[in-house]
Amino acid sequence: MQQEKRYSDMTEQELWQEIATLQEKARKAEQMGIVNEFAVLERKVQMARAYLLDPNQFKAGEIYEIEGAPGEYFKIDYMNGVFAWGYRTKGNGTEEALPISLLKKLN
């Protein structure tokens, strides 16, 4: 069995191909009503997208809107690779990590 390549080892072209493949699988899972598989595939798409972004564009102390969750905001405490660690501004203060592909800069 071939070992899958890690997203961090993929080229930009390979990441775009992986995203397209995952989106197609997610579409099929959604059509078949396989909700769990659809959710997993959507998370994989977000992870692959994170590796297409520059983590240096995301700064500790700044607040970002969470993509796909209008009105929810995330304050970054620190960065670790393509993950932003911090907390949701309307949450209970629990620290969590989000892939940077889920964060949208405020205007």
C-alpha positions as CSV (number, residue, x, y, z in Angstrom):
1,M,0.0,0.0,0.0
2,Q,1.3,3.4,-1.0
3,Q,1.9,5.9,1.8
4,E,-0.2,9.1,1.2
5,K,1.8,12.3,0.7
6,R,1.4,14.8,3.5
7,Y,-0.1,18.2,2.6
8,S,3.0,19.9,3.8
9,D,5.1,17.9,1.3
10,M,2.8,18.7,-1.7
11,T,3.4,21.3,-4.4
12,E,0.8,24.0,-5.0
13,Q,-0.4,22.1,-8.1
14,E,-0.7,18.8,-6.1
15,L,-2.7,20.6,-3.4
16,W,-5.2,22.1,-6.0
17,Q,-5.6,18.6,-7.5
18,E,-6.2,17.1,-4.0
19,I,-8.8,19.8,-3.3
20,A,-10.6,19.0,-6.5
21,T,-10.6,15.3,-5.8
22,L,-11.8,15.8,-2.2
23,Q,-14.6,18.2,-3.4
24,E,-15.8,15.6,-5.9
25,K,-15.9,12.9,-3.2
26,A,-17.7,15.3,-0.9
27,R,-20.3,16.1,-3.5
28,K,-20.9,12.4,-4.1
29,A,-21.2,11.7,-0.3
30,E,-23.6,14.6,0.0
31,Q,-25.8,13.3,-2.9
32,M,-25.8,9.8,-1.3
33,G,-26.7,11.3,2.1
34,I,-23.6,10.1,3.9
35,V,-23.3,13.1,6.2
36,N,-20.3,11.9,8.3
37,E,-18.2,11.2,5.2
38,F,-19.2,14.6,3.7
39,A,-18.1,16.4,6.9
40,V,-14.7,14.6,7.0
41,L,-14.0,15.4,3.4
42,E,-15.0,19.1,3.9
43,R,-12.5,19.3,6.8
44,K,-9.8,17.7,4.6
45,V,-10.5,20.4,1.9
46,Q,-10.0,23.1,4.6
47,M,-6.8,21.6,5.7
48,A,-5.4,21.3,2.1
49,R,-6.4,25.0,1.5
50,A,-4.6,26.0,4.6
51,Y,-1.3,24.9,3.1
52,L,-1.9,27.2,0.1
53,L,-1.9,30.2,2.4
54,D,1.0,32.1,4.0
55,P,0.8,31.7,7.8
56,N,2.9,34.9,8.2
57,Q,-0.2,36.8,7.0
58,F,-2.0,35.9,10.2
59,K,-1.0,37.7,13.4
60,A,-1.3,37.0,17.1
61,G,-3.6,39.5,18.8
62,E,-5.7,40.0,15.7
63,I,-9.4,39.1,15.3
64,Y,-10.7,37.2,12.2
65,E,-14.1,36.2,11.1
66,I,-14.6,32.5,11.0
67,E,-15.4,31.4,7.4
68,G,-18.8,29.7,7.1
69,A,-19.9,31.1,10.5
70,P,-21.2,34.6,10.0
71,G,-21.0,36.8,13.1
72,E,-18.4,34.4,14.8
73,Y,-15.0,35.8,15.4
74,F,-11.6,34.2,16.5
75,K,-8.8,36.0,18.3
76,I,-5.4,34.5,17.6
77,D,-3.1,33.9,20.6
78,Y,-0.3,32.3,18.6
79,M,0.5,30.5,15.3
80,N,1.8,26.9,14.9
81,G,2.3,26.1,11.3
82,V,-1.0,26.5,9.4
83,F,-3.0,26.5,12.6
84,A,-4.1,29.6,14.5
85,W,-4.5,28.9,18.3
86,G,-6.8,31.1,20.2
87,Y,-10.4,31.4,21.2
88,R,-13.8,32.4,19.8
89,T,-14.8,35.9,21.0
90,K,-18.3,34.8,21.9
91,G,-17.2,31.4,23.2
92,N,-16.4,30.2,26.7
93,G,-12.7,31.1,26.5
94,T,-11.6,27.6,25.7
95,E,-8.5,27.6,23.6
96,E,-8.8,25.8,20.2
97,A,-6.9,25.6,17.0
98,L,-8.3,26.4,13.6
99,P,-6.7,26.0,10.2
100,I,-5.9,29.4,8.7
101,S,-8.1,28.6,5.7
102,L,-11.1,29.2,8.0
103,L,-10.1,32.7,9.0
104,K,-11.2,35.7,7.1
105,K,-9.5,39.1,7.7
106,L,-11.8,41.9,8.9
107,N,-12.0,45.0,6.7
